[in-house]
Amino acid sequence: MQNKNNTIRKRVLVLLLSCLIIHNVSAQTTPDSLTAVILHLDSSFWNAYNNCDTNAFKNYFTEDVEFYHDKGGITSGASALIRSLSKNLCSNVNYHLRREAVPGTVKVFPMQNNNVLYGAIITGEHQFYITQNARPEFLDGDANFTHLWLLKDGVWKMARILSYNHHQATYINTRTEVQLSNTQLDKLTGTYKSNQSGQLKLKKEAQVLIFSDDKNSYTLYPQSATSFFTKDRDLVFDFTLDAAGKPVKVTVKEHGAVADELVFVP
């Protein structure tokens, strides 16, 4: 009878210890605590990315990391990925790319095996901003990301990186349209040409100007008597007039930089 009681006590003790172990594992890997850890690691990695801290990159990748890009293919191994980031991200001093997560889209999910945490997935949307030749920064594109972080010997590192759904960012116009007279608009119409764009026709339609060729068409809204803009893209068309008020040329700027110059054809 005594042996039977001892056996029962041992079984109860084992059961209690098992419950305690499971409780401790769960307590250490609550969704909130895990999210805080992964978000911190994610923030640190992107801070290195945005600042071109190439020496720090190796701290975030497993040796067998795999990077999948929907435009650039597959990059395998930490050394190859670090070389690629260094070459494409940080090699041009006149070009800087900055990544920023879209608020409200980033989520973290635990990866477990028999209630033991071995990794986490972070996923969301992010945007990329470009600064080029010291000109003002502009929003260039959007994409989605999914990163698999693995936990080994108490250290978190990224093992799989997916970057996909790259597309042009939706442009939000902030310029204000003004009203011009028919006379002001009519004097700008005619034919313009450049080595880059070839020949384009400029005509007036319903208080706006339409620049077009066989392939493209741009609707120009006035922000002054000689400056126009498009509402679906960051383009500005600045007209130069002669002393008689006739058009000489139009300078096309995109993101504040000169993209083309078209000369008026009398």
Protein Blocks (a to p, Z undefined) as FASTA:
>chain_A
ZZmmmmmmmmmmmmmmmmmmmmmmmmmmgfklmmmmmmmmmmmmmmmmmnopaklmmmmp
cfkbccddfklopaehjklmmmmmmmmmmmpmkbccdddddehkaccddddeehiafbdc
ddddddddddeehiacddfbdcddddddddeehiacdfbdcdehiacdddddfbdcdddd
fklmmmmgccdddfklopaddddeehiacdddfkbccddddfbfkbccdfkbccdddddd
dfkopafbdcddeehiafbdcdddZZ
